[in-house]
Amino acid sequence: MIIWIIILSIITVLSYLADVGVLTFLNELRIPFLNASIVSILLLVVTVVMLVRILIKVKSREKELMGTKITQLERELDSFKQKVG
């Protein structure tokens, strides 16, 4: 995840420098059918990849929490059965 943040930061700085006029060659590099600069497309792609990765990690974390809760409840059920039976 840190690597994606570093890449996103670098692309954002490049985009800013291109918008200010320091790196004029980046404004000239355009994707014809989208009419957008290549830096903007890279920024969009990296952001989407980070969001998808975060969503996947959140879902796996929810499953992990449910698994630990199930094992905890099974232990409580076993101790309850031993007390009753």
N, C-alpha and C positions, 0 to 999 in steps of 0.2 A: 504494500500500500504506500509505503514511503517513496518508492521509486515512481509511482504514478503521480504523487504530489510534486516531486521534483521535476518530472517531465512537464506537468501542467504549469508549474511556476516558470520554467524556462520558456515555454511557448507563450505564456502571457507576457513576459518581458519582451520577447521578440515581437509580439503583436503590438505592444505599446511603442516600441522603438520604430516600428514600421509606420504606425499612425502618426507619430510625431514628425517623421521625415528623416530620421537618422539612417534607417535601413530602407532605402527607396526600392531596392531590387526585390524585396519581399512583397511590395504592393503590386509589382508587375507580374509576379507569378500568380496566375489565376487559373481556376478550374473552369473551362469554358461553359459547360452545360449547367453549372450551378451559379456562375457569375460571382464567385466568392474567392477571396485570396486563400492560398494554401494554408497559411497560418491559422486563419479562422476555422477552416475545416479540421485541421489537426486539433485545435482547441476544443471544438465540438466533440470530436471522436474520443479524446482522452477524458473529457468530462462525462460522457455517456458510459464509457468503460468503468470509470470510478463509481458512478451511481449503480450500475448493474452489480459490480463487485460488492458494494456495501449492502445492497438488497439481499444478495445471496448469503452474505455473512450474517445478516440479521435473522434470516430464516433458519440457518443452521444453528444459530445461538438459541432460538426459540425451541428447536427440537432437542438441543442439549439440555436446556432447562427442564423440559417436560420429562426427559429420560431420568434426570436426577430426582425429580419430584415423584415419579413412579417408583423408583427404587426405595425412596424414603417411605412412601405409603405402604409398600410391600413389607418393609421391616416393621412398621407400626402394626400392620395386620398380623404378622407372625407373632409379635410380642403380645398382642391382644388375644390371639388364639391360645397361646401358652397360659395366659392368666385365666381364661375362661375354662379351658379344657384341662 
